[in-house]
Amino acid sequence: MRDLLALPREEDRQKAAGFVERAGMVICAGLPRDEMPRLQQVVNVSKIEQQRLTEWSTPPGWDTTDNTVDPPGRGNFLIKVGSRPGITMHVDLTQAELAVNDTNKRWHHKTSG
């Protein structure tokens, strides 16, 4: 929702917010706590759903040497349809998708052979 504020004109921001309000379905990933009031303006999100969304946005642990542990919330989404309770889902990428979506390729340790 904060991204709407980046639109240059107020009428554009209102139009974009209207699209979200009229959407039959809204899908959210992890969001910071300060996004909740803006989200709540257009989607009825319960306190439990808000807590879940903010927990998913928690950064990974301090130990960055164990790359087998995903950050909390990676791949988690909340599907909201109208005012119905949200449906949580988790998406795991296949090995082929992981390779395509790896934005850290430069940082991988290369072994000389």
Backbone as a printed PyTorch tensor [residue, N CA C, xyz], in Angstrom:
tensor([[[  0.8170,  -1.1820,   0.0000],
         [  0.0000,   0.0000,   0.0000],
         [  0.8680,   1.2560,   0.0000]],

        [[  2.0060,   1.1790,   0.6240],
         [  2.8970,   2.3440,   0.6740],
         [  3.3620,   2.7230,  -0.7270]],

        [[  3.4670,   1.7430,  -1.6100],
         [  3.9050,   2.0320,  -2.9760],
         [  2.9480,   2.9800,  -3.6840]],

        [[  1.6730,   2.9670,  -3.2900],
         [  0.7170,   3.8850,  -3.9120],
         [  1.1070,   5.3360,  -3.6720]],

        [[  1.7560,   5.6050,  -2.5520],
         [  2.1520,   6.9730,  -2.2230],
         [  3.2090,   7.5060,  -3.1830]],

        [[  3.8940,   6.6150,  -3.8900],
         [  4.9370,   7.0360,  -4.8190],
         [  4.3610,   7.5670,  -6.1290]],

        [[  3.0730,   7.3390,  -6.3680],
         [  2.4730,   7.8700,  -7.5930],
         [  2.4740,   9.3960,  -7.5340]],

        [[  2.7180,  10.0540,  -8.6590],
         [  2.9430,  11.5040,  -8.6360],
         [  1.7280,  12.3500,  -8.2940]],

        [[  0.5380,  11.9300,  -8.6950],
         [ -0.6350,  12.7770,  -8.4800],
         [ -1.6230,  12.1030,  -7.5390]],

        [[ -2.3060,  12.9040,  -6.7570],
         [ -3.2930,  12.3830,  -5.8090],
         [ -4.3760,  11.5840,  -6.5240]],

        [[ -4.8020,  12.0400,  -7.6760],
         [ -5.8470,  11.3000,  -8.3950],
         [ -5.3540,   9.9140,  -8.8150]],

        [[ -4.0630,   9.8010,  -9.1290],
         [ -3.4930,   8.4910,  -9.4530],
         [ -3.4660,   7.5880,  -8.2230]],

        [[ -3.1110,   8.1790,  -7.0770],
         [ -3.0800,   7.4020,  -5.8340],
         [ -4.4690,   6.9090,  -5.4700]],

        [[ -5.4750,   7.7740,  -5.6420],
         [ -6.8560,   7.3810,  -5.3400],
         [ -7.3430,   6.2930,  -6.2890]],

        [[ -6.9970,   6.4090,  -7.5480],
         [ -7.4090,   5.4140,  -8.5420],
         [ -6.7770,   4.0580,  -8.2240]],

        [[ -5.5000,   4.0580,  -7.8860],
         [ -4.8090,   2.8110,  -7.5600],
         [ -5.3940,   2.1760,  -6.3050]],

        [[ -5.6920,   2.9940,  -5.2960],
         [ -6.3160,   2.4630,  -4.0760],
         [ -7.6790,   1.8770,  -4.4030]],

        [[ -8.3950,   2.5060,  -5.3060],
         [ -9.6980,   1.9850,  -5.7230],
         [ -9.5910,   0.6310,  -6.3870]],

        [[ -8.5380,   0.4140,  -7.1760],
         [ -8.3330,  -0.9040,  -7.7910],
         [ -8.1910,  -1.9780,  -6.7180]],

        [[ -7.4190,  -1.6670,  -5.6880],
         [ -7.2200,  -2.6350,  -4.6060],
         [ -8.5410,  -2.8770,  -3.8810]],

        [[ -9.2800,  -1.8160,  -3.5970],
         [-10.5580,  -1.9440,  -2.8870],
         [-11.5480,  -2.8100,  -3.6540]],

        [[-11.5700,  -2.6710,  -4.9780],
         [-12.5360,  -3.3970,  -5.7930],
         [-12.0580,  -4.7830,  -6.2180]],

        [[-10.8160,  -5.0940,  -5.9490],
         [-10.2940,  -6.4060,  -6.3430],
         [-11.0690,  -7.5040,  -5.6220]],

        [[-11.4110,  -8.5340,  -6.3380],
         [-12.1150,  -9.6450,  -5.7140],
         [-11.2120, -10.4420,  -4.7860]],

        [[ -9.9250, -10.3390,  -5.0110],
         [ -8.9610, -11.1010,  -4.2220],
         [ -7.7050, -10.2590,  -4.0370]],

        [[ -7.1740, -10.2820,  -2.8280],
         [ -5.9180,  -9.5960,  -2.5260],
         [ -4.9770, -10.6310,  -1.9290]],

        [[ -3.7640, -10.6770,  -2.4490],
         [ -2.7600, -11.6230,  -1.9550],
         [ -1.6100, -10.8160,  -1.3620]],

        [[ -1.2880, -11.0980,  -0.1180],
         [ -0.2290, -10.3690,   0.5980],
         [  0.8720, -11.3310,   1.0160]],

        [[  2.0910, -10.8510,   0.9170],
         [  3.2350, -11.5490,   1.5060],
         [  3.5640, -10.8070,   2.7990]],

        [[  4.7300, -11.0430,   3.3600],
         [  5.1000, -10.3680,   4.5980],
         [  5.1070,  -8.8510,   4.4400]],

        [[  4.5810,  -8.1770,   5.4420],
         [  4.5030,  -6.7150,   5.4270],
         [  4.9340,  -6.1650,   6.7820]],

        [[  5.5590,  -4.9890,   6.7970],
         [  5.9100,  -4.3890,   8.0820],
         [  4.6600,  -3.9070,   8.8160]],

        [[  4.7620,  -3.7950,  10.1140],
         [  3.6240,  -3.4030,  10.9490],
         [  3.0360,  -2.0560,  10.5330]],

        [[  3.8830,  -1.1190,  10.1060],
         [  3.3500,   0.2000,   9.7560],
         [  2.5150,   0.2000,   8.4730]],

        [[  2.5060,  -0.9090,   7.7320],
         [  1.6510,  -1.0350,   6.5490],
         [  0.2230,  -1.4350,   6.9180]],

        [[  0.0260,  -1.9620,   8.1050],
         [ -1.2840,  -2.5090,   8.4690],
         [ -2.4220,  -1.4870,   8.4310]],

        [[ -2.2420,  -0.2670,   8.9510],
         [ -3.3570,   0.6890,   8.8640],
         [ -3.7720,   0.9890,   7.4260]],

        [[ -2.7900,   1.1090,   6.5180],
         [ -3.1160,   1.3710,   5.1140],
         [ -3.8190,   0.1760,   4.4860]],

        [[ -3.3270,  -1.0220,   4.7950],
         [ -3.9600,  -2.2310,   4.2670],
         [ -5.3800,  -2.3620,   4.8080]],

        [[ -5.5450,  -2.0830,   6.0720],
         [ -6.8560,  -2.2060,   6.7330],
         [ -7.8760,  -1.2410,   6.1170]],

        [[ -7.4240,  -0.1630,   5.5130],
         [ -8.3380,   0.7840,   4.8660],
         [ -9.0380,   0.1710,   3.6590]],

        [[ -8.4070,  -0.8190,   3.0310],
         [ -8.9910,  -1.3920,   1.8170],
         [ -9.3530,  -2.8720,   1.9400]],

        [[ -8.7780,  -3.5650,   2.9260],
         [ -9.0330,  -4.9950,   3.1150],
         [ -9.2300,  -5.2480,   4.6050]],

        [[-10.2760,  -5.9710,   4.9480],
         [-10.5180,  -6.3020,   6.3510],
         [ -9.5660,  -7.4310,   6.7570]],

        [[ -8.5200,  -7.0760,   7.4990],
         [ -7.5020,  -8.0270,   7.9280],
         [ -7.5880,  -8.1420,   9.4490]],

        [[ -7.8370,  -9.3670,   9.9360],
         [ -7.9750,  -9.5670,  11.3800],
         [ -6.6440,  -9.3410,  12.0930]],

        [[ -6.6970,  -9.2130,  13.4030],
         [ -5.4720,  -9.0270,  14.1980],
         [ -4.5330, -10.2160,  14.0210]],

        [[ -5.0970, -11.4120,  13.9720],
         [ -4.2640, -12.6100,  13.7990],
         [ -3.6030, -12.5970,  12.4290]],

        [[ -4.3500, -12.2150,  11.3960],
         [ -3.7750, -12.1420,  10.0510],
         [ -2.6970, -11.0660,   9.9850]],

        [[ -2.9300,  -9.9450,  10.6440],
         [ -1.9210,  -8.8810,  10.6860],
         [ -0.6420,  -9.3810,  11.3570]],

        [[ -0.8100, -10.0950,  12.4530],
         [  0.3540, -10.6290,  13.1600],
         [  1.1290, -11.5910,  12.2710]],

        [[  0.4070, -12.4410,  11.5710],
         [  1.0510, -13.4070,  10.6730],
         [  1.8470, -12.6780,   9.5890]],

        [[  1.2380, -11.6740,   8.9710],
         [  1.9140, -10.9320,   7.9040],
         [  3.1730, -10.2360,   8.4180]],

        [[  3.1060,  -9.6560,   9.6080],
         [  4.2900,  -8.9760,  10.1340],
         [  5.3660,  -9.9800,  10.5520]],

        [[  4.9680, -11.1470,  11.0530],
         [  5.9620, -12.1760,  11.3870],
         [  6.6900, -12.6430,  10.1320]],

        [[  5.9780, -12.7200,   9.0360],
         [  6.6000, -13.1490,   7.7770],
         [  7.6150, -12.1470,   7.2570]],

        [[  7.5280, -10.9050,   7.6770],
         [  8.4730,  -9.8970,   7.1900],
         [  9.7130,  -9.7970,   8.0680]],

        [[  9.7890, -10.6190,   9.1050],
         [ 10.9540, -10.6230,   9.9940],
         [ 12.1960, -10.9990,   9.1930]],

        [[ 13.2900, -10.2820,   9.3700],
         [ 14.5080, -10.6310,   8.6360],
         [ 15.0630, -11.9760,   9.0990]],

        [[ 15.9160, -12.5780,   8.2640],
         [ 16.5200, -13.8470,   8.6610],
         [ 17.3920, -13.6840,   9.8940]],

        [[ 17.7630, -14.8090,  10.4840],
         [ 18.6080, -14.7810,  11.6810],
         [ 19.9880, -14.2110,  11.3930]],

        [[ 20.7260, -14.0130,  12.4620],
         [ 22.0580, -13.4180,  12.3380],
         [ 23.0620, -14.3530,  11.6760]],

        [[ 22.8610, -15.6700,  11.8110],
         [ 23.8110, -16.6320,  11.2640],
         [ 23.5880, -16.7690,   9.7630]],

        [[ 24.4140, -16.1000,   8.9850],
         [ 24.2790, -16.1540,   7.5290],
         [ 25.1360, -17.2490,   6.9080]],

        [[ 25.8030, -18.0530,   7.7390],
         [ 26.6330, -19.1240,   7.1900],
         [ 25.8030, -20.3420,   6.8110]],

        [[ 24.6110, -20.4680,   7.3900],
         [ 23.7560, -21.6160,   7.0910],
         [ 22.7380, -21.1990,   6.0370]],

        [[ 23.0870, -21.4360,   4.7600],
         [ 22.1970, -21.0000,   3.6910],
         [ 21.0730, -21.9980,   3.4160]],

        [[ 20.9370, -23.0170,   4.2650],
         [ 19.8320, -23.9560,   4.0940],
         [ 18.5790, -23.4880,   4.8190]],

        [[ 18.7120, -22.4510,   5.6460],
         [ 17.5780, -21.9430,   6.4120],
         [ 17.0270, -20.7060,   5.7130]],

        [[ 15.7800, -20.8010,   5.2870],
         [ 15.1440, -19.6660,   4.6320],
         [ 14.7430, -18.6170,   5.6570]],

        [[ 14.6900, -17.3630,   5.2400],
         [ 14.1670, -16.3330,   6.1420],
         [ 12.7160, -16.6550,   6.4970]],

        [[ 12.2710, -16.2800,   7.6790],
         [ 10.8770, -16.5320,   8.0390],
         [  9.9690, -15.8680,   7.0100]],

        [[  8.9690, -16.5670,   6.6050],
         [  8.0060, -15.9800,   5.6910],
         [  8.3030, -16.1340,   4.2250]],

        [[  9.4940, -16.5700,   3.8610],
         [  9.7860, -16.7190,   2.4280],
         [  8.8180, -17.7300,   1.8260]],

        [[  8.1190, -17.3020,   0.7890],
         [  7.1860, -18.1820,   0.1030],
         [  5.7980, -18.2270,   0.7220]],

        [[  5.5820, -17.4880,   1.8160],
         [  4.2720, -17.4930,   2.4740],
         [  3.4030, -16.3470,   1.9630]],

        [[  2.1220, -16.6400,   1.7620],
         [  1.1780, -15.6520,   1.2650],
         [ -0.1590, -15.8150,   1.9740]],

        [[ -0.8680, -14.7150,   2.0970],
         [ -2.2120, -14.7060,   2.6610],
         [ -3.1610, -14.2630,   1.5560]],

        [[ -4.1570, -15.0870,   1.2680],
         [ -5.1460, -14.7840,   0.2430],
         [ -6.4020, -14.2960,   0.9440]],

        [[ -6.8370, -13.0850,   0.6000],
         [ -8.0570, -12.5120,   1.1640],
         [ -9.0870, -12.3700,   0.0440]],

        [[-10.2660, -12.9270,   0.2870],
         [-11.3830, -12.7900,  -0.6450],
         [-12.5090, -12.1170,   0.1310]],

        [[-12.7830, -10.8790,  -0.2160],
         [-13.8010, -10.1260,   0.5100],
         [-13.4520, -10.0420,   1.9880]],

        [[-14.4620, -10.2120,   2.8280],
         [-14.2250, -10.1480,   4.2760],
         [-14.0840, -11.5370,   4.8880]],

        [[-13.9470, -12.5470,   4.0490],
         [-13.7730, -13.9140,   4.5530],
         [-12.4200, -14.0520,   5.2410]],

        [[-12.3110, -15.0420,   6.1350],
         [-10.9940, -15.2990,   6.7510],
         [ -9.9540, -15.5950,   5.6740]],

        [[ -8.7410, -15.1320,   5.9040],
         [ -7.6730, -15.3290,   4.9350],
         [ -7.2290, -16.7780,   4.8510]],

        [[ -6.7470, -17.1420,   3.6870],
         [ -6.2090, -18.4780,   3.4410],
         [ -4.6980, -18.3300,   3.3180]],

        [[ -3.9620, -19.0420,   4.1580],
         [ -2.5050, -18.9890,   4.0530],
         [ -2.0400, -20.0780,   3.1050]],

        [[ -0.9810, -19.7750,   2.3790],
         [ -0.3950, -20.7720,   1.4860],
         [  1.1100, -20.5730,   1.4550]],

        [[  1.7860, -21.6190,   1.0650],
         [  3.2400, -21.5710,   0.9510],
         [  3.6310, -22.0560,  -0.4360]],

        [[  4.5530, -21.3500,  -1.0620],
         [  5.0270, -21.6970,  -2.3940],
         [  6.5000, -22.0570,  -2.2980]],

        [[  6.8420, -23.2340,  -2.7760],
         [  8.2370, -23.6510,  -2.8800],
         [  8.6290, -23.6340,  -4.3520]],

        [[  9.7740, -23.0380,  -4.6410],
         [ 10.2650, -23.0280,  -6.0090],
         [ 10.9520, -24.3460,  -6.3400]],

        [[ 10.8490, -24.7630,  -7.5900],
         [ 11.5620, -25.9520,  -8.0510],
         [ 13.0400, -25.5890,  -8.2050]],

        [[ 13.8890, -26.5820,  -8.4010],
         [ 15.3210, -26.3190,  -8.5910],
         [ 15.5590, -25.4160,  -9.7930]],

        [[ 14.8310, -25.6310, -10.8830],
         [ 14.9920, -24.7870, -12.0720],
         [ 14.5890, -23.3490, -11.7630]],

        [[ 13.5070, -23.1590, -11.0210],
         [ 13.0620, -21.8090, -10.6640],
         [ 14.0480, -21.1420,  -9.7160]],

        [[ 14.6120, -21.9170,  -8.7890],
         [ 15.5980, -21.3500,  -7.8660],
         [ 16.7940, -20.7940,  -8.6180]],

        [[ 17.2610, -21.5240,  -9.6370],
         [ 18.4190, -21.0670, -10.4070],
         [ 18.1000, -19.7930, -11.1780]],

        [[ 16.9080, -19.7000, -11.7420],
         [ 16.5140, -18.5190, -12.5130],
         [ 16.3440, -17.3070, -11.6000]],

        [[ 15.8340, -17.5230, -10.4070],
         [ 15.5320, -16.4220,  -9.4890],
         [ 16.6460, -16.1160,  -8.5090]],

        [[ 17.8170, -16.6870,  -8.6970],
         [ 18.9390, -16.4450,  -7.7980],
         [ 19.5510, -15.0870,  -8.1110]],

        [[ 19.2860, -14.1080,  -7.2730],
         [ 19.8180, -12.7600,  -7.4920],
         [ 21.1680, -12.5680,  -6.7980]],

        [[ 21.6920, -13.6090,  -6.1990],
         [ 22.9570, -13.5100,  -5.4610],
         [ 24.0770, -14.3070,  -6.1290]],

        [[ 23.9660, -14.5840,  -7.4100],
         [ 24.9510, -15.4250,  -8.0890],
         [ 26.3760, -14.9040,  -7.9250]],

        [[ 26.5500, -13.6020,  -7.9330],
         [ 27.8990, -13.0450,  -7.7990],
         [ 28.5250, -13.3580,  -6.4500]],

        [[ 27.6860, -13.6000,  -5.4420],
         [ 28.1900, -13.7830,  -4.0940],
         [ 28.4900, -15.2330,  -3.7610]],

        [[ 28.0970, -16.1480,  -4.6300],
         [ 28.3630, -17.5700,  -4.3440],
         [ 29.8710, -17.8260,  -4.4120]],

        [[ 30.3300, -18.6460,  -3.4870],
         [ 31.7370, -19.0030,  -3.4520],
         [ 32.0320, -19.9330,  -4.6280]],

        [[ 33.0020, -19.5590,  -5.4300],
         [ 33.3790, -20.3870,  -6.5570],
         [ 34.6260, -21.1670,  -6.1780]],

        [[ 34.5530, -22.4630,  -6.3920],
         [ 35.7150, -23.3020,  -6.0860],
         [ 36.5280, -23.4750,  -7.3600]],

        [[ 37.8190, -23.4470,  -7.2130],
         [ 38.6660, -23.6800,  -8.3890],
         [ 38.9410, -25.1610,  -8.5040]],

        [[ 38.9200, -25.6530,  -9.7110],
         [ 39.0610, -27.0930,  -9.8780],
         [ 40.1340, -27.3770, -10.7410]]])
